[in-house]
Amino acid sequence: MHVLDALKDTPAQIVDDFGTVVIQIPMAMALLGPLAGLPGCEGNGAWAWFTRPEVRGIYLEEDHEVLGRVIVADLRAAVYRHGHHAAGQALVDELLKRSPEFAAMWELGEVALVRSTRKTLLHPRAGRLDLQCDVVLSPNTGNRLFLHRPQPGTDAAERLAFLHVVGNETFTADGARSPYGPPEGPLVS
């Protein structure tokens, strides 16, 4: 928690071994939408990626297959690590039923851990963001800290600074702040 508190300008969140978002700081919510604490599978990154098409709308379309395969390979690695974990197996079973794309990627049998990767997001408020997504593993818990930092040589730092200011605020047509919060539909990393 101390590390998260120190990262107020960097989108950061903690994700459990099966990909469920446990904690998000406000910048992560502004970038990716609120996911922590959602009921059932709704706060899980794999679930969101494969069952809610709007989630991948902020990523370049040409990156969708690679990102999907990374998500599936990482989930498979977690399932193997945990053996007969009921919640992990239930997530996989539901994804196999709900998403033919997930089922096809699961059938590939790929196993890998999520690593630091470059991502380009087309954010509805901040525009194009060229980011580096770094992953820091906690060996004791299996939880991972995901950090999204700007790529050097791009304007992503300025765009993230803008997003930090506007956060999840929404405004009415006359420019006043809306009391209703951000548009519906969280987005995912």
Backbone as a printed PyTorch tensor [residue, N CA C, xyz], in Angstrom:
tensor([[[  0.8300,  -1.1980,   0.0000],
         [  0.0000,   0.0000,   0.0000],
         [  0.8700,   1.2570,   0.0000]],

        [[  2.0100,   1.1950,   0.6790],
         [  2.9000,   2.3510,   0.7040],
         [  3.3800,   2.6960,  -0.7070]],

        [[  3.7230,   1.6740,  -1.4780],
         [  4.1740,   1.9020,  -2.8540],
         [  3.0440,   2.5120,  -3.6730]],

        [[  1.8510,   1.9820,  -3.5520],
         [  0.7120,   2.5480,  -4.2950],
         [  0.4660,   4.0020,  -3.9200]],

        [[  0.5330,   4.3060,  -2.6360],
         [  0.3290,   5.6870,  -2.1920],
         [  1.3560,   6.6340,  -2.8050]],

        [[  2.5600,   6.1480,  -3.0300],
         [  3.6180,   6.9830,  -3.5970],
         [  3.4760,   7.1600,  -5.1060]],

        [[  2.6270,   6.3900,  -5.7330],
         [  2.4840,   6.4060,  -7.1920],
         [  1.2560,   7.1690,  -7.6710]],

        [[  0.8920,   8.2330,  -7.0010],
         [ -0.3710,   8.8990,  -7.3260],
         [ -0.4440,   9.4470,  -8.7550]],

        [[  0.6960,   9.7150,  -9.4020],
         [  0.6870,  10.2320, -10.7740],
         [  0.8410,   9.1330, -11.8250]],

        [[  1.0410,   7.8950, -11.3860],
         [  1.2530,   6.7670, -12.2910],
         [  0.0810,   5.8050, -12.1820]],

        [[ -0.5680,   5.4690, -13.2940],
         [ -1.6270,   4.4720, -13.2100],
         [ -1.0630,   3.1500, -12.6830]],

        [[ -1.5710,   2.7090, -11.5560],
         [ -1.0680,   1.4790, -10.9330],
         [ -2.2220,   0.7300, -10.2850]],

        [[ -2.1190,  -0.5810, -10.3090],
         [ -3.1270,  -1.4170,  -9.6690],
         [ -2.4990,  -2.7420,  -9.2660]],

        [[ -3.1030,  -3.3710,  -8.2680],
         [ -2.6600,  -4.6860,  -7.8320],
         [ -3.6730,  -5.7030,  -8.3210]],

        [[ -3.1300,  -6.7650,  -8.9160],
         [ -3.9410,  -7.8120,  -9.5240],
         [ -3.5520,  -9.1400,  -8.8840]],

        [[ -4.5470,  -9.9750,  -8.5700],
         [ -4.2190, -11.2770,  -7.9770],
         [ -3.7060, -12.2340,  -9.0530]],

        [[ -3.3400, -13.4290,  -8.6260],
         [ -2.7090, -14.3820,  -9.5240],
         [ -3.6010, -14.8000, -10.6910]],

        [[ -4.9170, -14.7160, -10.5280],
         [ -5.8430, -15.0970, -11.6010],
         [ -6.2960, -13.9060, -12.4410]],

        [[ -5.7520, -12.7110, -12.1670],
         [ -6.0530, -11.5470, -12.9870],
         [ -7.1770, -10.6650, -12.4840]],

        [[ -7.6290, -10.8780, -11.2650],
         [ -8.6820, -10.0260, -10.7110],
         [ -8.0440,  -8.8090, -10.0620]],

        [[ -8.5540,  -7.6300, -10.3920],
         [ -8.0150,  -6.3870,  -9.8450],
         [ -8.4420,  -6.2740,  -8.3870]],

        [[ -7.4520,  -6.1630,  -7.5140],
         [ -7.6800,  -6.1090,  -6.0800],
         [ -7.7790,  -4.6570,  -5.6010]],

        [[ -6.8420,  -3.8270,  -6.0540],
         [ -6.7850,  -2.4140,  -5.6400],
         [ -6.3510,  -1.5850,  -6.8380]],

        [[ -6.9740,  -0.4280,  -6.9980],
         [ -6.5680,   0.5320,  -8.0190],
         [ -6.4030,   1.8930,  -7.3650]],

        [[ -5.4020,   2.6330,  -7.8220],
         [ -5.3310,   4.0250,  -7.4000],
         [ -6.1530,   4.8420,  -8.3920]],

        [[ -6.5150,   6.0700,  -8.0410],
         [ -7.3710,   6.8640,  -8.9380],
         [ -6.8570,   6.9880, -10.3750]],

        [[ -5.5410,   7.0970, -10.5710],
         [ -5.0260,   7.2090, -11.9440],
         [ -5.2900,   5.9320, -12.7430]],

        [[ -5.2350,   4.7840, -12.1090],
         [ -5.5500,   3.5370, -12.8200],
         [ -7.0300,   3.5040, -13.1840]],

        [[ -7.8770,   3.9870, -12.2840],
         [ -9.3090,   4.0420, -12.5970],
         [ -9.5800,   5.0030, -13.7490]],

        [[ -8.8630,   6.1360, -13.7680],
         [ -9.0470,   7.1050, -14.8440],
         [ -8.5760,   6.5320, -16.1840]],

        [[ -7.5200,   5.7400, -16.1550],
         [ -6.9850,   5.1590, -17.3850],
         [ -7.7950,   3.9560, -17.8500]],

        [[ -8.1140,   3.0540, -16.9170],
         [ -8.6730,   1.7550, -17.2840],
         [-10.1110,   1.5270, -16.8420]],

        [[-10.6650,   2.4480, -16.0670],
         [-11.9990,   2.2860, -15.5200],
         [-11.9430,   1.5580, -14.1940]],

        [[-12.9660,   1.7240, -13.3730],
         [-12.9680,   1.0660, -12.0680],
         [-13.2230,  -0.4340, -12.2050]],

        [[-12.3180,  -1.2230, -11.6440],
         [-12.4480,  -2.6800, -11.6930],
         [-12.3820,  -3.3240, -10.3160]],

        [[-11.6460,  -2.7320,  -9.4140],
         [-11.4740,  -3.3310,  -8.0820],
         [-12.8130,  -3.3740,  -7.3570]],

        [[-13.0830,  -4.5210,  -6.7500],
         [-14.2840,  -4.6650,  -5.9410],
         [-15.5570,  -4.9670,  -6.7070]],

        [[-15.4760,  -5.1480,  -8.0160],
         [-16.6770,  -5.4860,  -8.7750],
         [-17.1000,  -6.9160,  -8.4380]],

        [[-18.3830,  -7.2090,  -8.5010],
         [-18.8550,  -8.5440,  -8.1000],
         [-18.4890,  -9.6300,  -9.1070]],

        [[-18.3860, -10.8540,  -8.6020],
         [-18.1420, -12.0160,  -9.4580],
         [-16.8960, -11.8620, -10.2940]],

        [[-17.0190, -12.1830, -11.5640],
         [-15.8800, -12.1190, -12.4940],
         [-15.6720, -10.7340, -13.0950]],

        [[-16.5550,  -9.7920, -12.8130],
         [-16.5240,  -8.4950, -13.4910],
         [-15.2230,  -7.7230, -13.3020]],

        [[-14.5130,  -7.9320, -12.1960],
         [-13.2520,  -7.2400, -11.9610],
         [-12.0360,  -8.0070, -12.4470]],

        [[-12.2610,  -9.0670, -13.1830],
         [-11.1600,  -9.8790, -13.6880],
         [-10.7790,  -9.4270, -15.0940]],

        [[ -9.4890,  -9.2300, -15.3280],
         [ -9.0160,  -8.7390, -16.6170],
         [ -9.3070,  -9.6770, -17.7720]],

        [[ -9.1190, -10.9810, -17.5630],
         [ -9.4000, -11.9450, -18.6350],
         [-10.8930, -11.9490, -18.9630]],

        [[-11.7120, -11.9330, -17.9280],
         [-13.1640, -11.9180, -18.1270],
         [-13.5810, -10.6760, -18.9280]],

        [[-13.0790,  -9.5360, -18.5080],
         [-13.4400,  -8.2920, -19.1870],
         [-12.9620,  -8.3090, -20.6370]],

        [[-11.7380,  -8.7820, -20.8620],
         [-11.1780,  -8.7880, -22.2160],
         [-11.9910,  -9.6590, -23.1700]],

        [[-12.4170, -10.8140, -22.7040],
         [-13.0720, -11.7760, -23.6020],
         [-14.5910, -11.7200, -23.5930]],

        [[-15.2080, -10.9960, -22.6660],
         [-16.6680, -10.9680, -22.6450],
         [-17.2470,  -9.5810, -22.8790]],

        [[-16.4180,  -8.5560, -22.8400],
         [-16.9180,  -7.1950, -23.0210],
         [-16.1120,  -6.4780, -24.1030]],

        [[-16.5970,  -6.4820, -25.3340],
         [-15.8330,  -5.9110, -26.4510],
         [-15.4070,  -4.4610, -26.2430]],

        [[-16.1630,  -3.6960, -25.4760],
         [-15.7960,  -2.2910, -25.2730],
         [-14.4870,  -2.1410, -24.5070]],

        [[-14.1130,  -3.1590, -23.7610],
         [-12.8770,  -3.1060, -22.9840],
         [-11.6700,  -2.9850, -23.8940]],

        [[-11.6610,  -3.7530, -24.9680],
         [-10.5010,  -3.6950, -25.8490],
         [-10.5420,  -2.5190, -26.8060]],

        [[-11.6030,  -1.7490, -26.7690],
         [-11.7210,  -0.5980, -27.6580],
         [-10.6480,   0.4560, -27.4530]],

        [[ -9.9930,   0.4900, -26.3130],
         [ -8.9380,   1.4900, -26.1060],
         [ -7.5630,   0.9990, -26.5700]],

        [[ -7.4820,  -0.2450, -27.0270],
         [ -6.2110,  -0.7920, -27.5060],
         [ -6.2200,  -0.8460, -29.0280]],

        [[ -5.0510,  -0.7160, -29.6280],
         [ -4.9590,  -0.8230, -31.0780],
         [ -5.4770,  -2.1880, -31.5280]],

        [[ -6.3050,  -2.1980, -32.5450],
         [ -6.9100,  -3.4450, -33.0080],
         [ -5.8520,  -4.4790, -33.4070]],

        [[ -4.7690,  -4.0120, -33.9980],
         [ -3.7270,  -4.9620, -34.4180],
         [ -3.0030,  -5.6110, -33.2320]],

        [[ -3.2110,  -5.0980, -32.0140],
         [ -2.6000,  -5.6840, -30.8140],
         [ -3.5300,  -6.6700, -30.0940]],

        [[ -4.7810,  -6.7430, -30.5010],
         [ -5.7660,  -7.5450, -29.7760],
         [ -5.3690,  -9.0190, -29.6590]],

        [[ -4.9380,  -9.6390, -30.7430],
         [ -4.6240, -11.0650, -30.6810],
         [ -3.4490, -11.3260, -29.7360]],

        [[ -2.3960, -10.5250, -29.8620],
         [ -1.2270, -10.7230, -29.0050],
         [ -1.5960, -10.5140, -27.5370]],

        [[ -2.3300,  -9.4640, -27.2360],
         [ -2.7300,  -9.2070, -25.8490],
         [ -3.6370, -10.3260, -25.3280]],

        [[ -4.5570, -10.7980, -26.1510],
         [ -5.4260, -11.8900, -25.7430],
         [ -4.6410, -13.1520, -25.4300]],

        [[ -3.6640, -13.4580, -26.2710],
         [ -2.8530, -14.6540, -26.0330],
         [ -2.0160, -14.5240, -24.7670]],

        [[ -1.5220, -13.3340, -24.4920],
         [ -0.7590, -13.1030, -23.2570],
         [ -1.6590, -13.3220, -22.0440]],

        [[ -2.8730, -12.7960, -22.1020],
         [ -3.8260, -12.9590, -20.9950],
         [ -4.1170, -14.4360, -20.7550]],

        [[ -4.3810, -15.1780, -21.8180],
         [ -4.7040, -16.6010, -21.7010],
         [ -3.5030, -17.3880, -21.1810]],

        [[ -2.3140, -17.1300, -21.7180],
         [ -1.1180, -17.8580, -21.2820],
         [ -0.8120, -17.5840, -19.8140]],

        [[ -1.0350, -16.3550, -19.3730],
         [ -0.8140, -16.0100, -17.9690],
         [ -1.8410, -16.6920, -17.0670]],

        [[ -3.0960, -16.7290, -17.5000],
         [ -4.1280, -17.4080, -16.7200],
         [ -3.8250, -18.9060, -16.6320]],

        [[ -3.3850, -19.5010, -17.7260],
         [ -3.0260, -20.9210, -17.7160],
         [ -1.8850, -21.1710, -16.7260]],

        [[ -0.8970, -20.2920, -16.6910],
         [  0.2150, -20.4370, -15.7470],
         [ -0.2960, -20.4000, -14.3080]],

        [[ -1.2420, -19.5050, -14.0210],
         [ -1.8090, -19.4110, -12.6650],
         [ -2.5870, -20.6730, -12.3190]],

        [[ -3.3510, -21.1970, -13.2720],
         [ -4.1140, -22.4260, -13.0310],
         [ -3.1530, -23.5720, -12.7150]],

        [[ -2.0650, -23.6800, -13.4590],
         [ -1.0760, -24.7310, -13.1920],
         [ -0.4380, -24.5610, -11.8160]],

        [[ -0.1040, -23.3310, -11.4570],
         [  0.5330, -23.0760, -10.1550],
         [ -0.3700, -23.4700,  -8.9950]],

        [[ -1.6660, -23.2540,  -9.1620],
         [ -2.6030, -23.4660,  -8.0570],
         [ -3.2750, -24.8410,  -8.0820]],

        [[ -2.9990, -25.6320,  -9.0790],
         [ -3.5920, -26.9700,  -9.1330],
         [ -5.1080, -26.9200,  -9.2540]],

        [[ -5.8000, -27.5720,  -8.3600],
         [ -7.2680, -27.6590,  -8.4210],
         [ -7.9090, -26.5380,  -7.6240]],

        [[ -7.6260, -25.3190,  -7.9880],
         [ -8.1900, -24.1450,  -7.3150],
         [ -9.5910, -23.8990,  -7.8740]],

        [[-10.5950, -23.9750,  -7.0210],
         [-11.9920, -23.8980,  -7.4720],
         [-12.3090, -22.6080,  -8.2100]],

        [[-11.8940, -21.4720,  -7.6600],
         [-12.2220, -20.1880,  -8.2930],
         [-11.5190, -20.0400,  -9.6440]],

        [[-10.2600, -20.4420,  -9.7090],
         [ -9.5220, -20.3570, -10.9690],
         [-10.1360, -21.2410, -12.0350]],

        [[-10.4880, -22.4620, -11.6650],
         [-11.0980, -23.3760, -12.6340],
         [-12.4820, -22.8980, -13.0490]],

        [[-13.2300, -22.3270, -12.1120],
         [-14.5590, -21.7940, -12.4430],
         [-14.4490, -20.6500, -13.4510]],

        [[-13.4460, -19.7840, -13.2820],
         [-13.2300, -18.6840, -14.2220],
         [-12.9380, -19.2330, -15.6140]],

        [[-12.0320, -20.1930, -15.7000],
         [-11.6920, -20.7930, -16.9950],
         [-12.9220, -21.4560, -17.6220]],

        [[-13.6680, -22.2270, -16.8290],
         [-14.8530, -22.9140, -17.3590],
         [-15.8770, -21.9290, -17.9180]],

        [[-16.1010, -20.8230, -17.1910],
         [-17.0610, -19.8170, -17.6660],
         [-16.5650, -19.1350, -18.9330]],

        [[-15.2590, -18.8360, -18.9850],
         [-14.7070, -18.2130, -20.1890],
         [-14.7860, -19.1580, -21.3850]],

        [[-14.5560, -20.4510, -21.1550],
         [-14.6720, -21.4240, -22.2420],
         [-16.0920, -21.4550, -22.7970]],

        [[-17.0860, -21.2980, -21.9370],
         [-18.4950, -21.2780, -22.3680],
         [-18.8570, -19.9850, -23.0740]],

        [[-18.3600, -18.8650, -22.5580],
         [-18.7920, -17.5510, -23.0300],
         [-18.0460, -17.0220, -24.2470]],

        [[-16.7900, -17.4610, -24.4360],
         [-15.9810, -16.8380, -25.4870],
         [-15.3070, -17.8660, -26.3820]],

        [[-15.7710, -18.0040, -27.6300],
         [-15.0900, -18.8890, -28.5770],
         [-13.6300, -18.4690, -28.8060]],

        [[-13.3700, -17.1630, -28.7630],
         [-11.9980, -16.6710, -28.9360],
         [-11.1180, -17.1670, -27.7870]],

        [[-11.6070, -17.0470, -26.5490],
         [-10.8580, -17.5680, -25.4070],
         [-10.6320, -19.0680, -25.5640]],

        [[-11.6720, -19.8040, -25.9280],
         [-11.5650, -21.2560, -26.0740],
         [-10.4890, -21.6310, -27.0940]],

        [[-10.4480, -20.9110, -28.2100],
         [ -9.4470, -21.1940, -29.2400],
         [ -8.0370, -20.9080, -28.7220]],

        [[ -7.8780, -19.8240, -27.9910],
         [ -6.5600, -19.4950, -27.4470],
         [ -6.1760, -20.4490, -26.3160]],

        [[ -7.1350, -20.8720, -25.5090],
         [ -6.8720, -21.8270, -24.4330],
         [ -6.3900, -23.1520, -25.0390]],

        [[ -6.9940, -23.5330, -26.1490],
         [ -6.6420, -24.7840, -26.8260],
         [ -5.1850, -24.7870, -27.2970]],

        [[ -4.6010, -23.6070, -27.5180],
         [ -3.1980, -23.5300, -27.9560],
         [ -2.2410, -24.0660, -26.8970]],

        [[ -2.6540, -24.0290, -25.6380],
         [ -1.8340, -24.5740, -24.5620],
         [ -0.6510, -23.7210, -24.1590]],

        [[ -0.6340, -22.4690, -24.5370],
         [  0.4950, -21.5920, -24.2070],
         [  0.5070, -21.2680, -22.7180]],

        [[  1.7070, -21.2530, -22.1400],
         [  1.8960, -20.9270, -20.7310],
         [  2.9850, -19.8720, -20.6470]],

        [[  2.6990, -18.7580, -19.9890],
         [  3.6840, -17.6880, -19.8280],
         [  3.2360, -16.7540, -18.7170]],

        [[  4.1900, -16.0730, -18.1340],
         [  3.8790, -15.0380, -17.1520],
         [  3.8080, -13.7020, -17.8650]],

        [[  2.9110, -12.8330, -17.4010],
         [  2.8500, -11.4820, -17.9430],
         [  4.1550, -10.7840, -17.6110]],

        [[  4.7360, -10.1680, -18.5890],
         [  5.9940,  -9.4480, -18.4180],
         [  5.7850,  -7.9860, -18.7940]],

        [[  6.8010,  -7.2140, -18.5860],
         [  6.7640,  -5.8270, -19.0080],
         [  6.5370,  -5.7810, -20.5090]],

        [[  5.6000,  -4.9470, -20.9100],
         [  5.2590,  -4.8880, -22.3310],
         [  4.8570,  -3.4760, -22.7320]],

        [[  5.1160,  -3.1560, -23.9650],
         [  4.7140,  -1.8640, -24.5190],
         [  3.2650,  -1.9650, -24.9700]],

        [[  2.4750,  -0.9390, -24.6360],
         [  1.0700,  -0.9070, -25.0330],
         [  0.7270,   0.4790, -25.5670]],

        [[ -0.1160,   0.4870, -26.5740],
         [ -0.6410,   1.7470, -27.0860],
         [ -2.1300,   1.7610, -26.8180]],

        [[ -2.5750,   2.7600, -26.0790],
         [ -3.9830,   2.9090, -25.7530],
         [ -4.5320,   4.1270, -26.4760]],

        [[ -5.7690,   4.0390, -26.9110],
         [ -6.4830,   5.1570, -27.5170],
         [ -7.5720,   5.5450, -26.5310]],

        [[ -7.1820,   6.3500, -25.5590],
         [ -8.0660,   6.6860, -24.4460],
         [ -9.0980,   7.7280, -24.8670]],

        [[-10.3650,   7.5560, -24.4570],
         [-11.4080,   8.4950, -24.8860],
         [-11.1980,   9.9270, -24.3950]],

        [[-10.4550,  10.1220, -23.3260],
         [-10.2070,  11.4790, -22.8210],
         [ -8.8050,  11.9700, -23.1130]],

        [[ -7.8200,  11.1060, -23.0090],
         [ -6.4250,  11.5340, -23.1160],
         [ -5.8310,  11.3010, -24.4970]],

        [[ -6.5350,  10.5990, -25.3750],
         [ -6.0080,  10.3370, -26.7080],
         [ -5.0170,   9.1890, -26.7180]],

        [[ -4.1310,   9.2180, -27.6950],
         [ -3.1590,   8.1330, -27.8640],
         [ -2.1110,   8.1890, -26.7480]],

        [[ -1.9400,   7.0400, -26.0900],
         [ -0.9680,   6.9090, -25.0070],
         [ -0.0310,   5.7480, -25.3140]],

        [[  1.2360,   6.0670, -25.5560],
         [  2.2530,   5.0360, -25.7410],
         [  2.8700,   4.7760, -24.3770]],

        [[  2.5620,   3.5930, -23.8200],
         [  2.9300,   3.2930, -22.4420],
         [  3.7710,   2.0280, -22.3470]],

        [[  4.5130,   1.9400, -21.2740],
         [  5.2000,   0.7120, -20.8940],
         [  4.4650,   0.1840, -19.6740]],

        [[  3.9810,  -1.0440, -19.7570],
         [  3.2990,  -1.6680, -18.6330],
         [  4.3020,  -2.5790, -17.9430]],

        [[  4.7340,  -2.1860, -16.7490],
         [  5.6790,  -2.9750, -15.9660],
         [  4.9160,  -3.7850, -14.9350]],

        [[  5.4030,  -4.9870, -14.6740],
         [  4.7510,  -5.8970, -13.7370],
         [  5.7590,  -6.2660, -12.6530]],

        [[  5.3620,  -6.0390, -11.3960],
         [  6.2120,  -6.3750, -10.2590],
         [  5.4840,  -7.4520,  -9.4590]],

        [[  6.1250,  -8.6150,  -9.3070],
         [  5.5230,  -9.7700,  -8.6430],
         [  5.8580,  -9.7800,  -7.1570]],

        [[  4.8670, -10.0980,  -6.3330],
         [  5.0890, -10.3550,  -4.9170],
         [  5.1730, -11.8660,  -4.7470]],

        [[  6.3700, -12.4070,  -4.5060],
         [  6.5040, -13.8630,  -4.3820],
         [  5.6770, -14.4430,  -3.2410]],

        [[  5.4520, -13.6810,  -2.1870],
         [  4.7030, -14.1920,  -1.0310],
         [  3.2230, -14.3900,  -1.3220]],

        [[  2.6300, -13.4940,  -2.1060],
         [  1.1820, -13.5470,  -2.3210],
         [  0.7870, -13.9730,  -3.7350]],

        [[  1.7000, -13.8270,  -4.6960],
         [  1.3490, -14.0650,  -6.0940],
         [  0.6900, -12.8430,  -6.7150]],

        [[  0.4000, -11.8240,  -5.9020],
         [ -0.1710, -10.5940,  -6.4440],
         [  0.8750,  -9.8560,  -7.2650]],

        [[  0.3800,  -9.0740,  -8.2170],
         [  1.2740,  -8.3150,  -9.0840],
         [  0.8710,  -6.8570,  -9.1100]],

        [[  1.8620,  -6.0090,  -9.1030],
         [  1.6630,  -4.5760,  -9.2450],
         [  1.8770,  -4.2320, -10.7100]],

        [[  0.8390,  -3.6970, -11.3560],
         [  0.9310,  -3.2590, -12.7410],
         [  1.0910,  -1.7460, -12.7480]],

        [[  2.1470,  -1.2760, -13.3860],
         [  2.4260,   0.1580, -13.5190],
         [  2.3920,   0.5270, -14.9910]],

        [[  1.7320,   1.6050, -15.3190],
         [  1.7060,   2.0880, -16.7000],
         [  2.4650,   3.4110, -16.7340]],

        [[  3.6250,   3.3920, -17.3710],
         [  4.4330,   4.6060, -17.4300],
         [  4.6010,   5.0480, -18.8780]],

        [[  4.7910,   6.3440, -19.0980],
         [  4.9080,   6.8530, -20.4690],
         [  6.1790,   6.3640, -21.1540]],

        [[  6.0650,   6.0860, -22.4480],
         [  7.2360,   5.7420, -23.2500],
         [  8.0500,   7.0120, -23.4810]],

        [[  9.3650,   6.9520, -23.2850],
         [ 10.2040,   8.1120, -23.5910],
         [ 10.0740,   8.5090, -25.0550]],

        [[ 10.1580,   9.7910, -25.3050],
         [ 10.0860,  10.2920, -26.6740],
         [  8.6780,  10.4430, -27.2090]],

        [[  7.6680,  10.2100, -26.3590],
         [  6.2800,  10.4050, -26.7710],
         [  5.6610,  11.4950, -25.9030]],

        [[  4.4560,  11.8980, -26.2480],
         [  3.7650,  12.8960, -25.4280],
         [  2.8770,  12.2500, -24.3650]],

        [[  3.1020,  10.9670, -24.0960],
         [  2.2640,  10.2460, -23.1320],
         [  2.3360,  10.8490, -21.7320]],

        [[  3.4840,  11.3680, -21.3240],
         [  3.5960,  11.9690, -19.9860],
         [  2.6460,  13.1590, -19.8580]],

        [[  2.5920,  14.0050, -20.8780],
         [  1.6940,  15.1580, -20.8460],
         [  0.2300,  14.7130, -20.8690]],

        [[ -0.0530,  13.6970, -21.6480],
         [ -1.4270,  13.1880, -21.7270],
         [ -1.8610,  12.5370, -20.4110]],

        [[ -0.9340,  11.8300, -19.7490],
         [ -1.2470,  11.2660, -18.4310],
         [ -1.4420,  12.3770, -17.4050]],

        [[ -0.6590,  13.4530, -17.5180],
         [ -0.8310,  14.5910, -16.5990],
         [ -2.2290,  15.1990, -16.7920]],

        [[ -2.6680,  15.3050, -18.0390],
         [ -4.0260,  15.7820, -18.3210],
         [ -5.0550,  14.8530, -17.6930]],

        [[ -4.8580,  13.5450, -17.8690],
         [ -5.7870,  12.5640, -17.3080],
         [ -5.7980,  12.6410, -15.7840]],

        [[ -4.6460,  12.9210, -15.1990],
         [ -4.5730,  13.0680, -13.7410],
         [ -5.4640,  14.2210, -13.2800]],

        [[ -5.5090,  15.2870, -14.0580],
         [ -6.3240,  16.4540, -13.7020],
         [ -7.8090,  16.1520, -13.8760]],

        [[ -8.1890,  15.5590, -15.0100],
         [ -9.6140,  15.3280, -15.2550],
         [-10.1090,  14.0510, -14.5830]],

        [[ -9.2150,  13.0920, -14.3580],
         [ -9.5800,  11.8550, -13.6650],
         [-10.8180,  11.2240, -14.2430]],

        [[-11.7590,  10.9070, -13.3810],
         [-13.0220,  10.2830, -13.7980],
         [-14.1560,  11.2910, -13.8450]],

        [[-13.8170,  12.5800, -13.8390],
         [-14.8480,  13.6080, -13.9020],
         [-15.5360,  13.5820, -15.2530]],

        [[-16.8090,  13.8470, -15.2440],
         [-17.5370,  14.0590, -16.4970],
         [-18.1800,  15.4330, -16.4110]],

        [[-18.4320,  15.9930, -17.5540],
         [-18.9600,  17.3460, -17.6010],
         [-20.2270,  17.3780, -18.4490]],

        [[-21.1070,  18.2980, -18.1170],
         [-22.3300,  18.4740, -18.9000],
         [-21.9960,  19.3010, -20.1390]],

        [[-22.9510,  19.4480, -21.0400],
         [-22.7310,  20.1900, -22.2840],
         [-22.3160,  21.6340, -22.0240]],

        [[-22.7390,  22.2150, -20.8980],
         [-22.3780,  23.5960, -20.6120],
         [-21.0520,  23.7210, -19.8520]],

        [[-20.3260,  22.5750, -19.6840],
         [-19.0170,  22.6150, -19.0510],
         [-19.0370,  22.4060, -17.5460]],

        [[-20.2230,  22.2860, -16.9630],
         [-20.3020,  22.0600, -15.5150],
         [-19.9600,  20.6120, -15.2000]],

        [[-19.4510,  20.3910, -14.0000],
         [-19.1560,  19.0200, -13.5810],
         [-20.4540,  18.2630, -13.3720]],

        [[-20.4670,  17.0350, -13.8370],
         [-21.6230,  16.1850, -13.6470],
         [-21.4790,  15.4080, -12.3480]],

        [[-22.5330,  15.3110, -11.5740],
         [-22.4600,  14.5500, -10.3300],
         [-22.5510,  13.0470, -10.5420]],

        [[-22.6960,  12.6150, -11.7900],
         [-22.9600,  11.2020, -12.0580],
         [-21.7140,  10.3870, -12.3450]],

        [[-20.5430,  10.9720, -12.3270],
         [-19.3160,  10.2020, -12.4980],
         [-19.0020,   9.9000, -13.9410]],

        [[-18.0720,   8.9520, -14.1630],
         [-17.6070,   8.6580, -15.4990],
         [-18.6340,   7.9220, -16.3370]],

        [[-18.4300,   7.8870, -17.6380],
         [-19.3380,   7.1100, -18.4820],
         [-19.3260,   5.6510, -18.0460]],

        [[-20.4200,   4.9500, -18.3150],
         [-20.5040,   3.5550, -17.8930],
         [-19.5150,   2.7060, -18.6700]],

        [[-19.1390,   1.5770, -18.0420],
         [-18.3000,   0.6060, -18.7070],
         [-16.8380,   0.7530, -18.4140]],

        [[-16.3340,   0.0060, -17.4220],
         [-14.9080,   0.0830, -17.1520],
         [-14.0850,  -0.4770, -18.3070]],

        [[-12.8670,  -0.0230, -18.3890],
         [-11.9310,  -0.4830, -19.3920],
         [-10.8620,  -1.2970, -18.6740]],

        [[-10.0590,  -2.0500, -19.4070],
         [ -9.0730,  -2.9190, -18.7590],
         [ -7.6950,  -2.8020, -19.3760]],

        [[ -6.5290,  -3.2200, -18.5220],
         [ -5.1520,  -3.2920, -18.9690],
         [ -4.8080,  -4.6480, -19.4190]]])
